[in-house]
Amino acid sequence: MRNMEKMLMLAVLGICTGVVGADLAASQRGTLSRQLLSAQHTAGQAEHLVREANKLFLEDKYQDAIARYIEAKQLFERFKSEDFAKKVKICDDQIRKCYSLLAEEAYKAANKSAAAKDFDAALAAVRE
């Protein structure tokens, strides 16, 4: 996998600078171009999922946000770079925040139900 990443980086450098090594065959350039486009597409999908998750988070739809963050994280994990590792960490942090807020909501609901002597509802909230 490391060699493929190096080849991709060389291809990107060559494409960006207009200087592609003479020993890089046309078929290799085509393959690398397709792989680069695929990687860009995958990264774009992940970024889109993060934007959706952030929107859901702001709407207090934590379960749905968690699902989107997990999908984005799985896409980001396909790439072995420091930048993508940071994006994975951001997704993990947001997932933790969502679970924390869900737990806080359940705690409040359980307390409210217990105060109203609705112990079945309080237990259901705690189980959640």
Secondary structure, DSSP 8 states (H G I E B T S, - for coil): -HHHHHHHHHHHHHHHHT---TTS-HHHHHHHHHHHHHHHHHHHHHHHHHHHHHHHHHTT-HHHHHHHHHHHHHHHTTS-SHHHHHHHHHHHHHHHHHHHHHHHHHHHHHHHHHHTT-HHHHHHHHH-
